[in-house]
Amino acid sequence: MENVLAISNRSMTIRVACELQVVRGLCRKVREFLADAGLSADELNPWEQTLAEAVNNAILYAPPASKNLPVQTNITVSQTLVEVRISDHTAGFDFPQNAVLPEPDAESGRGLFMIQSLTDEAIYLRGRGENCLVLRKHRNLGSRLSESADDSRQELEETRHTLDLMTEELASSYESLAAIFQYSAELSTNVSSHDFTRRWLDQLLTIIGADWYLLRLLSPDGNHLCVAATSLPGWQEHVIPLASSPDAPCLEQRAIHQHRDVWFDDATPLHHADPLATVGQPASGFAHPIVVNGTPVGVLTVACGTGTRMAEAGNINIIHTFADFLGIQVRNARFAEEQVRTRLMSREMEIATNIQRSLLPERMPNLRGFGMAGHCRSARQVGGDYYDAIVTGEGQLLLVVADVMGKGLPAAIFAAIFRSLVRARLDLAAKPGEFLVWLNRNLGADVGRVDMFITAQLAFVDLNQRRLRVAGAGHPPLLLAGQDGSCEALESSGPPLGVLMQKEYGDTERILPHGAQVFLFTDGLSEARDPAGELLGVPRLIHWLQEQACRQQPVGQTQQNLLAMLEQFEQGTLSGDDQAFVLLAEEPVTSTNHAS
């Protein structure tokens, strides 16, 4: 936004947006106006520098809420006087009566000294919500100076020399700001991060007049510094470890370890073991650690030959500013990459979850006089618990539960392999012990290579003869309860699959009692914990199953009662293990459903 409200041969009022990019254009327009009003080149240059500094401050220190308000400048020219009024919407400050030139390495204070030195009168009027800087300068300064004493002329010459140096530094600062605006705009485009960094640092060398740079960034594991960009031709050195001591020989190691600039020059040369010492040319410079929100990102080393300007405070500030912007850009790029990886992993886990769910029974078999229910909950998105119920003949079925050691995707993969093997040999369903021997032989080598194992339990049920044949491999016991309140825990007959390759597994056979309840579960259920850390345990499950058997209710209600009991016991405690169970329960005959 730029809005010239009025222009005449004696006065002008101009408003500009509260943005640093417009300062240069404003100064150019004011210079043209003053030139038309008859000011000489000796008068125009000081006014241009003064106006640039004053408007720049009005924009820089405006709070976010005032960034949408314009900065207004009023210029009035008479035959003897030029008056400039600059309004701002900052919080205001105490304007010193006589500003003192700060030390060469100071980062602030030069602006006020410049403004007071280049004008005859400077007044700062503070108001509520708006302030006004009034600057006045007589047009007969040359004649008055010619009448001054020799010491006044000498003081003026010294002041002019100081102002020339400050003007040069200010011009460099504006150049750096312009570059920052240019490259910040490119962040919104699809520019290569590597190309962006190289061009940014090449621009830095031009601005400060340095000879070379070397940028190292932290490796993803945070243990090494790796070369990301350099202007040194043929640079071969790639990786250096992070320093464990502040006295490390490498300049870059010390900088990032100490979180401060580390300098080198003729008086304090590089250590012979420092990779930078191989550059070979006498130089001076420093390594600057790049830190974003307290987190190290890398280190930027900049150097130049003897007699250059890099040691000046302005150039050091420019290097710091470029490095800070670069660090933010690097962190943002890495954050974006991490988000992409996270989304991809999340999508892959979502697909794995859907695949694992598809491996579980879509519906339980319909059996005359019996109901069935199954449940599986993973501690993560996917897990290693698995259950199944497979009809193998008229009135016959195989119940399966398995638990792969561990959680997550590796466990889910072996659970899927286990399911495939079980369904491949249903001819062994009536002989669960022999079935486990075959599974152990075909799974053992695979799970053994990755130091894993599988606990499993197979239960063959013949409803026609009301017989149950069970075999287990390192798994929690199968619970068999009757309507009379009896409950038996049938323990596993052998070790987990994948532990002993030549192990035999035996069968345990029982007659189904009246009102039978057959309950198979994984240890994630019995090892559930309450907020105090107490285990649910097998005895509690036995007591719960005895109560359910006595009620002779539909199996769906029994399943709901179990899940409610589990939720009440855990009281919101996150489960540390996968949980799965399958339940076969005799029900009063209410329909003529047959085995499917």
N, C-alpha and C positions, 0 to 999 in steps of 0.2 A: 504494500500500500504506500502510495506517495501522493499527497494532496497539497498543491500549492494554492493557498487561499487568496493571497493578494501580492502583487509586485508593483513597485513604482520605482522612480529614479532614486529614492531615498530609503525605502524600507521594503522588507520582504518577510512574510510569514510562511513557514513550510512545516508540514507534518509528515512524519515517516512512521512506518510500522516498527514495533519494538523488536527488531531483528538485526543482528550484527551485519548481515549481508548488505544492508542499505546504507551503511555509514559512508562508504567510499563515494557512492553516488550523491549523497547529501553534501559532502564536502566539495565535490566538484561543482555542484549547482551554486553553492554559496560563493565559491571562488569566482565563478563567472559573474555573479551579481556584484561582488565587491570590485572586480576589475572594471565592470561597466560604470561603477560609481566613482572610478578614478584612482583607486588604490594602486600603488606601485607593487612590483614583484617583491621588494623587500618587506612590504607590509602584508602581502597576500600569504606568503609562506608561513609566518608565525600564526596567522589566523586559521589557516587550514589545519595545522597541527593541533592547535588549541581546541578547535571545534571537534576534531576527530576524537581527541582524548575525552572531552566532556560528554559528547553524545554516546561514545562507547561505554562510559561508566553508567550513564543513565539507563542503558539497555542491559548491561551485565548484571546490575544489582536490582533490577525490577523483580519483585516476587512473582511466582506463577500466576497469581490471581490478577496481576496487572499487565500480563504479557499481551493482552488484547487491546490495551490502551495505547494510543500513539504518543510519540515523543515530539513535542513542538519546539521549533526554534524561531525566534524573532530577531531580525537584524535591522538596525537603524544606522544610517550613515549621514553624518553632517560634514561640513568643511573641516572641522577640527576634531571630531570624535567618531569612533565606531563603537556601538553598543550591541551586544549579543545577549539574548535571554533564552535559556534552555530549560524547559520544564521536564520534570521526571515524576514517576509514580513509585519511587522507592520508599524505604522506611526513613530515609534521610540520615544525615550524619553531622557530627560537629566539625564545621569547617575551620581549619586552623588559620590564625591571623597571619602567621609567617611559616609556610611549609619549609622544611629542611630537606636538603638532598640526602636520600638514604644511602647506605653503604652499597658498593658495587654489586655485592652478591645478594642484596635484599630483593624479595619478590614483589614488593608493592611500595607505594609512596612516591614514585616518580611522577605520576600523573598530576597530583596536586602541585608539586614543585614546578612542573612544566607550565601548568595553567597560570600560576601566580607570576612566574618569570616572564611569560610572554605577554602579559597584560599589565595595564597600569592599576587596575582596580578589579577585584574579584569578590563578590558578595553572594553568600548562599542563604536564601530565604526558605525556611522550612514551614510547611503548612500541613493541614490535615488532608491526607490523601494525595497531595501534590506539592512539589517543591520547585524552586526556581533558582538557577544559577545565573547571576548577572555579571557579565564581563565587559569592561570598558578599556579602550586604549586610544590615546590621543594620536592624531595624525601628524603632529609636528615633533615626533620623538627624535628625528634626526637632528633638528636645529637645537633642541634642548641638550642633546648629548654632546654636540660640538662645543657647548659652553661649559661643559662639566670639567672638572679637574682631571689630571692624568691618571690618578688612582682610580677614579670612577670609570674612565675608559678601559683600564686594565681589568677591572672587575667585570665590566660588561663583556669584554672579549672572552674572559674565562667562562662567563655564563653562557655566551653564545657557543663556545666550544663544547661545553657540557650538553647544551640543548641539541647541538648537531649530533653528538653521540647518541643521545636519547631518541632523537628523531630517527636515526638509522636503526636503532633497536626496535622502535615502534613500528617502522615500516616492515622490518623482518617479522614482527609479531603479527601484523595484519596479513602478511603473505602466508604465514603458517595457518592463520585462522581460515583464510580463503581455501587453502589446501584441505584443511580438515572438513570444511563444509562440502567441498567437492567430493571427497572420498566417502564422507558420511552418506551423501546422496546415493552413491553407488552401492551401499549396503542393501538397498531395497531391490537391486537388480540381480539377475542370475549370473553374477560374476564369480569366477573361480577364486576360492579362498587363497590359494597359493599365489596366483597372479595379483590379486588385490594387495596382499602383503608385500610382494616385491615392489610394485609400483609405489606404494605408500612410503616404503623405506628409501627408495631411490629419490623420491621427492624430498625426503628429510635431508639427505646428503646435499642436495642443491640448496636448500634453504639455509643450512648452517655452515656450508662450505667445508664439510668433513671429507675425508678420503675413503673410508670404508666402514662397513657395518657387518655384524654377525649376530643373527638371531637364533637362539636356541629355545625350544619349547620342551616342557616336561613330557615324558613318555606317558602312555595311558596308565601304566602301573605306578607312576609317580616316583620312580627310582633313578631315572636317567634324564640327562639333558641331550636332546637330539637337534641337529642342525635343521632349521626350517627355511632359512633364507640367508644369503650372504652376497656381498658385492666383491668378495675376494676371488679372483680368478683361479681356477684349478684347486680350490680348497677340498681336501680329501678326508680330513678328520670328521668322524660322524657322531660318536656317542661318548659322553663322559658321565661317570656316576655322580650322584649327589654327594656333597661333602658331609662327612660325619663330624667334622671339626671346623671351627671358624678360621683355622690356620692352614687350610688346604692350599696347595701350591697353585691351583688354577684360579684365576681371577673370577671367572664366572661362577665357580663353585662357592667362593667366599661371598659373592654378592647375594646369591639366592639363599645361602645359609644365614647370613647376617641381616637380610632384608634391608640393605642400604647400598648406596653407590660405592664402588671400589675403584679408585683411580690408579693410573700408571703414567709415568713420564720418565724423563731422563734421570730425575732424582730418585724415583721409586720404580725401577724397571721391572718388567715381567720376570717371573721365576723361569729358570731354564727348562723346567719340566712342564710349564704351561704351554698348551697347544698354540696359543696366540703368539708365543715367542718365535714360531716358525715363519711368521709373516716377514720378518727380516728387516723391515724399514724402521728407522727411529721414529717414534710417534708418541703422542700423548692422547689420552682418552679415558673412558671409564666404562664399567659394566653396570647397567641399571637393572635391578630385579623388577619384573613385571608381576604385580600382585593385584588381584581383583577380589574385593570383599574379604580380604585377609587370606586368600588362597593363592599360593604361588602358581604362576602360569608358565613363566620362562624368564629369560634374561636377554637384554639387548646391549651389545657392546658397540660403541661408536668411537672412532679414532681419527686423528688427523695429524699432519706434519707440524713442525715447529712454526710458530708465528701466526697460526690461524686464530679465528675468533671463538672457538668452541668453549674456551674457559669462561666466557662471559656469562653472567647470570641469565640473560635473555635466552641464549642458545641452550643452556642447560634446561630451562623451563620448557622450551620447545620440544626437546628430546623427551622430557618427562611426559608432556602432553601427548605426543605421538605414541609413546609406549603405552600410556594408559588407554588411549583409544584402541590401540592394537590389541591390548589384553582383553578388553571388553569384546572386541570382534572375534577373537580366538575363542573366548569362553562361550559366546553365543553360538558360534559355528559348532563347537563340540557339543553344546547342549542340544542343538537341533539334530545333530547326528545321533545322539543318545536317544532322543525322542523317537526318531525313525526306527532305531533298533528295538526300542521298547515296544513300539506299536507292532513291528513285525513279530517279535517274540510273543506278544499278547495274542496276536492273530493265530500264530502257530499253536499256542497252548489252547486256544479256543477250539481249533480244529481237532487237536488231540483229545480234548474233553468230549467233543461230539463223537469221535471215533470210539472212545472207551465206553461211552454210554450205549453206543450201538452194539457193543459186545455183550452187554447184560441182557437178560431175557426181556423181550418187549412185553410179554404177558406171561403170567404163570399158568401151568397146565390146569385144565378143569378135570377134577377127579370126583368120582362118586363117593360121597360120604366124607371127603377130606377137602380142606381148603389150604391154599398156599400163599405165602407172602415173602417178599425179598426186599432188601434195602442195602444200599451202598452209599457211603459218604466219604469223600477224599479230604485229607487234611490240607492238600493243595488242590490246584485245578485238576490234576490227574493224579492217580495213585496206583498202588499195587494190589489192592484188595479186589477179589473177584468171587462171584457166586453164580450158580447155575442150577437149573432143574430141567432134566431132559427125560422125556418119556421114551422108554426103550422097548416097550411091549404093552400088551393089554393088561392094565392094572400094575404095571411095573415102571419104575423111574429111578434115575440116578441123581442124587443131590450132591452138589460140589461146593466147597468153599476153599479159597486159597489166599495166601498172604505172601507177597514177594517182599523180602527184606528191603527196607528203605522206603522212600516216598518219591513222588515226582515222576518225571518222564521215564527214567531208566526202569523203575519198578513197573510202570504201566506197560512198557514194551514187553517185559517178560511175562506179565499177566496175560497179554494178548497171545503170546507164544504158547503159554500153558493151556489156554482155552482151545487153541487150534489142535493141540495134541490130544486133549481130552475127547474132543468131538471126532477125532480121526480113528479112535479105537473103542467105539461104543460096544464092540463085541466083548470087551473085557468088563463091562459094567457090572455084571453079576458076581465078579470076583475082584472086589476093590483092593485087596492086598496085592494080588498079582498085577492089577492095573497100576498101583503105585510103584512097583518094581520096574515096570516098563517105562513109566514117566521119569523115574529117577535115572534110568539108563540113557534116555534120550535128552534129558534136560541137564544132567549133572555136569557134563563137560562145558556147556555154554555158560551156565551160571557160575561155575567154579572159576572160569577165566577172569571174571570180573568181581570175584570175592563176594558173591551174593548167594542166597539160598531161598528156597520156597517152602513154606509150611502149607500143608493141604489136608483135607479130609474128604473122603468119598463115602457116601452112604447109599447102598442099593436097597430099595424098598419094594417088596412084593406085597401089594395090598390084597391080592387074592388069598394068599396064605398068611397074611399079617406078619410077615417076617422082615427083619431089619438086619442088614449085614454091613458092618462099618470097618474102615481101616483109616488110620491117620498117620501123617508124617510130621512129627514135631508140632502139632497143632493143638489148640485148646480143646478140651473134651466136648464130645457131642452130648447134649442133655436129652434124656428120654423120660417124659413124665406121663402119669396116668390120672384118670379122673378121681381115683381113690387117694390122691395126694402123694403118691410115691414119685420119686425122681432119682434117676441114676445118671452118673457122669461116666461116659465111655471114653477112656483115655486113648491117646495115640499109641500105636504099636511100634513106631520106629522114628528115626531122626528126620530132620528136614531133608527135602530133596536137594541134591547137589553137595551133600556133606560126605556120605559114604557111598561109593559107587556100587559095591557088591552087597548092599544090605537087603535082607528079605523083610517083607512086611506081612504081618498076619491079620486075619479077619476076626472080628468079634460079632457074634450073631445073637439077636434077641427077638422075642415075640412081642408084637405091639400090644400094649395093654389097652383096656377099654378107655376110650376118650384120650387116645394117645396124642402127645405133643412132642414132635421131633425138632430140636433146635440146634442148628449149626451156626457158629459165629467166629469172627476173627478176634485176635487179642486187643484190637483197638477198642472193642466194646467192653471187655472185662477190665481193661487197664485205663478206662476213662477216669478222670480225677475231678473231685469237687474243688472249690476255691481254696480249701485248706490243704490240698495235695493228697487226700485219701483216695485210694483206689476203689472203684465200684466192686471188683472182684467176682469170682465165680460163685461163691456162696449166696451173694445177693441175687444173682441171676437164677440160681436154683430155686430160691424162695419165691421169686417173682413168677417163674414158670409153674411152680406147684399151685399158686393161686389162680393162674389163668386156666390150668387144666381142670380145676374144680368148677369153674364157672361155665364151661362148655359153651362158649360164645363164638360168633363168627371170627374167622382168622383175621379179617381186616380190623376188627375191634382190638384183638390181641396185639396186632402190630402197632396200632395207635397208642395203646397203653404202654408198650415198651418205649416208644419214642418219647412219650410224655414223661415217663419215669427217668429216662436218660437226661432229658432236658432239665428236669427238676434237680437231678443230682449234680449236674455240671454247673448249673446256675450261670451260664454265660461264659464259662471257662473254655478257651479255645482248645480244641482237641489236638493233641500232638501226634496222632496216628490215624490212619485210615480206619473206617469202621464198616463192616459188612455182616449180614446175617441172612439166613434163609430158614423159614418156619413151615413145617408141615403139621397141620392140626386136624384131628378128627372132629367133625361137626355133625349135629343132628341132620338127618337126611330131609331136605326140604324141596329137592328137585330131582330130576332124573338125568342129571348131567353124567356123562360117561367120560372115561379117560380119552384124551385126544392124542 
